[in-house]
């Protein structure tokens, strides 16, 4: 299920390339607008296609809303759910363990990555704020380092 704008199309095209390379059958796609908050029609279409995997290609609040609705429809019991581009810790905390358990997330940042730059960031954020950095902190930190 894909948001209909450049980001969504980019993820969908990349996914289709991986599917072709790995011999994975792509059974269908539904586009949604950037203003959609209710996804039952898209999820019903996904159920009808009987995929082994449901790939969610949206981001932010829409991916969280869609995932909550997919779980309430019982899709975790019917298929594997993958959120291609998660915002990491902040999204996982907002969704909670009942929603996240058994779902695969493409996390673009994770505070536990064992690299010198990340260890430095984690130490600074924990010292100043008392919590682990999230996707937003990491993106801003990397941009500042590049300058």
Helices and strands as residue ranges (DSSP letters): E 2-3, H 6-22, E 31-32, H 40-49, E 53-56, H 60-72, H 75-78, E 80-86, H 89-95, H 97-100, E 104-107, H 116-129, H 135-146
